[in-house]
């Protein structure tokens, strides 16, 4: 039986050759030692492609323009560091729905090296991939070389996270802390929107939540519910609060009863402590967890996501501002469609009615409507109008299910900021969405 070799990170950097394709772990599972050390290979390599998702560390191999001929970075989901450095020309987005992210990348491009953060081997030789299984297990099984940065600080999680040392080529001992993100305090708008959504969630429902002020407000507003379940892409700190309060039990779930199912976890240290060796938290492959057909097997599944901009027909742009890429589709389409596949399932898209945007001519920030007659030129449609169900702003909640364009436009205008409703109605008439006689 092959035995993984412990080596310093410098040895792994030496393995990198020109034209290689490297995939690294996502979000909190990002292999920090590898990412921070990769630029050491810059003088001897060209055209190395690194595929990643939700990067955390500021790795100079892609933020320093001088390395752009040595390294390309392809991202499944942008964070601020990718947005800021996209201008260098060696960073690009991989359009994807999360459950197909790994498969479609593998269909296109073989993986020479896979690197991710993980726990040390246990007494049986099993390692836990710890904090992410979005595509990690799927890629690991196909990569030519598998490298794990093993770290005592990472939680040992269960589900489909186990990898035996015989399936690993190299282990690198590390001791950095897993990255954390704060549990943001909901503001007044978040709380209003959260309450609107919580009123539509029933005892025994299974929920999917994202991260941010609105999802946190939803979580807080659910504290009076009973026997909720979790089947979600991302496991969050707000979910831990619900479990500890006895609100989430999973007893009513029709799939994975009693288990809190996700494909990655990202949050506070308290959350990492909670999931460590906790058999109730089950991390499974993203191609399973986020498959809309699987999600639909959960009766009473509820999906809650947010968007940047929505037009009067229901098209949602959740990942770009015009042509400027901002984040990613992630699991939005997966979970929204999956929830609507479910018996008694519901999907919610939330957004503030307005945003403060800098006028390029005056340089002054102005309030603009996020409900618009047409999306900005070049905007990515993250969720098609065919797949939108409920839409929520601080001015109300509407249901677009089965509605025609005229009905949708009127309903969306009704939850727009009052200052923009007359203009939106005028634009809807001009666009032919509404006939002024009806």
N, C-alpha and C positions, 0 to 999 in steps of 0.2 A: 504494500500500500504506500502510495506517495505521501511524503510528509512535508508540510509547508515549511519553508525556510525563513527564519527570522533574519532580517537584514536592515541596515540603516536606510533612511529615505534616499540618500545619495545613490545607492545601488539601483533604486527604482528609477530615478532620474536618468541614470546611465542606460536603462533599457529603451528609453524613448528615442526613436529614429525618425528621420524625415518621412513625411507623407503618412504617418500613422494616424489612426482614429482611436481616440481615448474617450471613454465615458466615465464620468465620476458621479458619486452619490449626490442626492439632491438635498437642499435645505439643510436641516440640522445634521444630516449624514454626510455633508460635504467633507472630503478628506483634506483637512487643512494643511497638513505637512506637505502633501504632494502639490497642492495648489500654490502654496507659498514658495516652494522650491523649484517649480518647473522652469522658471526663467533661466535657471543655471544651464539649461541645455540650449539656450537660444543661439549661441555662436556656432553650433555644429549641426543644427537642424533647420529644415524649411518645411513649411506647409503642414505642420502638425495640427490636426483638428481635435478640439476638446468639446464634447457635448455635455451640457450640464443643465440644471434646473434649479431655480430659486437660489442663486449663489449668495453666500454670506460674506466670505472673506474678500478683502481687496487684494487680489492676486495681480502682481505687476506684469505677468506675461500677457495679460489682455488689457490692462489699464494704462500701460506705458506704450506710447505710440511707436517707440523704437523697436518693439518686438513684433510688429504687425506682419512682417514677412515670414517670421518663424512660426507663429501660432495664429490659428483661427479659432474663434469660439462660436459654437452654435448652441443657442439656448431654447429649451422647451418653455421656459417661463422667465420673463425679465424681472429683475429687481433694480433698485436705484443705480447700483454700480454698473449694470449693463446699459441702462438708459443713458447714463452720463458718458460712457465711452463708445457708444455705438458709432459716433462720428468718425472714429479712426478707420472704419471700413473693413475691419477684420472680425466684426461681431454681427451675427445675423440670427433671426428668429426662425424656429422650426414650427410651422403651423401644425397643430395637433389637437385632437381630443384625447384627454389623459389616458383613457383605457387602451388606446391604440398607439401611444407614444413610443413605447419600446418596440413593439412589433413592426411598425412601419419604418422605424429607423433601421432596424435589423434587416428588413427587406431591401433597404437601399444601400446600406454600408456595413461591412463587417467591422467588428470591434477587435482591435489589437490588444488593448489593455483596458481593464476595468479596475477602478480604485474607489473604495468607499470606506467610511468609518464603521466600526463594529466593536463588539465586546471581545475580550480575550476568550480563548477556548475554555470550556468547562472540563470537568474531570473525564468526560466521555469523548472529548475532542470536538464538541459542537460549539460553534460561534453563532451569536445572534447578530443579525444585521441592524438591530437596535431601533433606529428612528425612521427609516424609510424603506418602503417596498413599492414605490410608484412604478419603477421599472427595474430596480436593482437586481432582484433575483432572476428576472428574465434575461437581463444582459449578462449577469455572472455566468449563467448556464451556457452562453454562446461565445464568450470572450476567449481569445487565445491565451492571454495571461491575466490571472486574477490576483489582485493585491488588496489586502485589508489592513487598514490602520487600526490596530486593536488598542482599546483604551478602557481602563478600569472605571472611568468617569461616566461611561455611557450605560444607559439602562438595558437590562436583558429583557427583551420582549418576546412574545410568543405568537403563534399563528402559523405563518409560512416563512419565518425569519431564520430558521436554522440552516447552517452550512457546516459541513464537516471539514476539518483541516485537510483531509485528503483531496478535497475539491478546490483547494487554494494553492497558489504557487508561492506567494511571498506574504509574510506578516511583518508589519512595521509597528514597533511599540511606540505609542504616543501618550501624552498625558494632558492634552488641552481639555478644557471644559466644553461640553456641548453648547452650541450657541442658544441663547434664549431670546424671546421677544416678550415685551410687556403685555399685560392683560389690560388693554386700554379702557379708560373710564368712558362710558357712554355720555354723549352730550344730550341736550334737550331734544334735538331732532332725532337722534338715535333712539331715544326712549319712546318718543311718539310712534315712530315706525315699528320699533320692537313690540309695542303693545298692540298695534294693528295686526301684526303677524301672529303674535301669541294668542290672540282671540280666535284665530282660525285653526289652532292646533288643539287636538282633543286628547284626553287621557288614552294611553295605549298607542299613540302614534309613534312612528320611528322617524328620527330627524337626521338631516344633514345640515351642518352649519359651516360657514367659513370663519374668517378671522377679521376683527376690526370692531369699530364702535357699534354698528348695527347688529351683527351677530351676538356680540356681548349683551346688548340690550335685549335681544330676543331671549337669550339664555336666562337673564335675570327675570324677565317677565313670565318665564315658564315655571317658576318656583312653586306655583300652586297646582301644578299638574301631577298626574299619577302614572306610574308604570310606562314612562316613555322608553323608547329604545334608540340606539345609535347605529346607523349604517352611513358612514360618512367618508369622504376622501381624506380629510384632515382631522386628526384628533386634537382638540384644543383645551386650553386651561378652563374655559367656561364650561366645558363638558364635565370636567372633574368636579366642579362645584355642584353641578346637577346630580352627579352620581353620589357624591358625599352627602347631599341633602336628601337622598332617597327618592328623588324625582325620577331619575333614570334607573330602571331595573332590568329592562329587556325582557320581562316576563311575557309580554303580549306579542313579541316578534314572531313572524311566521318563517323567518330565515335566521339561523344562528341565534336561536332563543337564548336569552341570558348573557349573550356576548356583546361587547361593544366593538363593533367592526370598523376598521379604517385601513388605509394603506400608507399613511405616514403621520407622524406626530411632531408638533412644533409648538413650543410655548415656554412656560416658566420652569424653573428648576423644581418647583413643587409638583408640577405635572409630570416631569420626568421621574421624580421619586415615586409618584403614584403608579405609573405604568411598569416600573421595574419589578420583574418577576411576578406580575399580576396576571393570572390566567384569564381574568374576565375581559381584558383588553386584547383583541385579536387583530394583528396586522397581517393582512393578506395581500397578494399581488394586485397591483393597480388594474391589470387587465381583467381581473375578476371583480374586485370591489366596485369599480366604476363602470362596468359593463351595464348599459341600460337594461338589458334583458335580465340580468341578475338583480339589479336594484328593484325592478318591477315585481320581483317575487316577494318583496316585503309588503304585505297589506298595510295600508295607511301610511305609506312613505311620504315624507314631506321634505322638499328641497328648498333651501333658502340661500340665495345668491344676490350679488349686487352688480350694478352696471354703471358705466360712465355716462352713457347717453342712450336715449331711446327715441325712435322717430314715431310719427303718428300712426304708422301701420303696425308697430310693435317690434321692429328690428332693434336689437340691442347691440351696441358697441361697448364691450367690456374690457378691451385690451389695448386700444390705441386712441390717440387724440389726433384725428385726421390721419395723416400718414406716419406720424411719430409713434413708434411702438412703445407701449407703456408697461404691459404685464404679460398676460397670456390667456388663452381660452381655458386652460386647465381642465377642470372637470365640470365646468358650467353646463355645457350641452349634455354631457353624460348624465349628470344628476337631475337636470330639469326634465329631460326626456324620460329617464328611468322612473322618476316619481310619478309622472303622468301615465306610465305603463302599469303602475300598481293599482290594485283595487282600492278605491277611495283615496288615491294619491293626489297630492297637490304640489305645485311648484310656485315659488315666490321670487320675483325679481324686485330688489329694493334700490332706491337711489334718493338723494336729496333732490328737491325740485330745481335748485339753482346751484351755480358755482361762481366763484370770483375768478375771472380770467383777465390777464393783462392784455390790454389793447395794443397791438403791435405798432400802431401809428402814434398813440399818445404816451404809451408806457404806463398808463394808469389802469389799475384793476377795475373791472366792471362786472356787475352781476349779470349772468346770462342764464337762460333756461336750459336745463338738461333734458327736458322734453322738447323735441324739435320737429319741425315739419319734415326735414330730410337730414340725414346724418352728414357730418362734415365730409368734404371730398377726401377720398382715400381711407375713410374709416373702415375698420375691420368689423364685419358682422359676426359677433361671437355666438349669438343665439338668434336663430332665424325667427321671423314673425310666426312661422308655422308652429314653433315650439314654446311660445310664451303663454303663460297661464295667468297667474295673478301678478299685478304690478302695484308697488306701494311707494308712496312718498309721505312726507310729513303732512300732506293735505288730504290723504285718504288712501283707500285700497280699492282696486277694481279687478274684475275678472274678465279677461279677454277670450276665454275659452269659447270657441264656436262662433265668435262675433265676426261680422263683416268689417270692411275697412271703414265705412262711414261710422258704424257703432264704435269701433276701436278709437278712431280719432276723437270723437266726442268724449268718450270715457277718459282718455289720456289727458285731454285738455282740462277735464274736471279736476284732476289731481295735480295739474301744473301750478306754479306760483301764480296767484291772482294777477300780478302785474304783467304777466305774459299771455294770459288767456285770450284776450281780444286779438292780439297779433297772431297767435297760433290759429285761431278760428279763421281769420282772414287768409292766412297762408294755406290752410286746409281746403278752403273753397277754391283758391287759385290752383292748387295741385289737383283738384278734382276728387279729393277724398270725401268732401261734403258738398252736397247740393244745398245752396242757401234756402231753397224752397221746402226742405224737409228737416 
